[in-house]
Amino acid sequence: MLIALAIIIGFFLLVTLLPMSYSQHYLVRSCDFVRLQVFYIASFVAVTSLFLLWQSSAIGYVFIALTSLLIMILQGKWIYPYTWLAKKEVQSAPKHIDHSVRIMSANVLMSNHKSEQLISLVDEHQPDLLITLESDSWWENKLSVIKKNYPYYIECPKDNRYGMHLYSKFKILDAQICELIEEDIPSIHILFENDEGLQMQGHFIHPAPPSPTEEDSSRPRDSELIMVAKALKNPTRPTIVAGDLNDVAWSRSTRLFMQISGFLDPRKGRGFYNTFHASYFFMRWPLDHLFHSEGFKVKRIKRLAKYGSDHFALLTELSYENANQESLEDKPEDLKHEEIQELAMNKADKRKVPRFEEKL
């Protein structure tokens, strides 16, 4: 048992230490995803080691328990901001305040053909903006039934699992479909106006994940995040970024996105809201995100019911009150230049994120 526990904890110590490097190989970056699971496993090993130490008094169990504790501390540092024990980064809106925008983000899984379940969720929760990811022409056809309630829509079907559709109850004043980093991987950018006449920007992205079947490096994904962050820094109007980032909330690249942009994460202090994988409760992490500029308050965040996809849909309801709040992340001037450059990609400068500048 001592040898088995030593091998297990040694492996998870390696998984804990690898992401500290700047390597962008998918095997290294995938270690970011399982921080919560590693924390739980280390906790279990620590308790087991202490119990066996009490049973046998073998000194080896002391080292295993101490290593487990070290892993828990290192992993806990990353995931703590998303627990209920941490400080909320975004204030809660009073119950009587009307919402400014309700956004539902759903990675439909292109091979999933249970469209009626997603449509049922849309009818139940009535989002103002619905963004679908991995939606192809089949999904476009099935979702056409909701257009009676969503007069504004942008359709970008693709059969490569990077299709994207946007349906809006609010008037879309301007819109652009971009391929920021890689061809055939689109993003949707809109300028819209809510019922109170407040103009807002929405930027919806779905970069490719680092994986053996997609990209062997996280560079394209990280480059798109950094590109969007730089473009949207100091926005002139309320701005929202949402989508399946193929990255977890606590990773270095996501934190760097927030540091550069100054955007806020309404999940901090409220919970993980793990949206993937819908079928395996023991392997879930927060893969779908919504970030916003200062001034919003949170009415609610909710992970919705299953609808046949490998993702849960995420519903976020915000009110805009020009609240005085700022990111808990370090300020951009504290960033190391080499850290930004390491995640940058030369060709990222060739394509631009639309800012929808105000016309004089």
Summary of the structure (lengths in Angstrom):
residues: 360
radius of gyration: 21.4
end to end distance: 73.0
largest distance: 78.6
contacts: 1205
relative contact order: 0.15
helix: 37%
strand: 22%
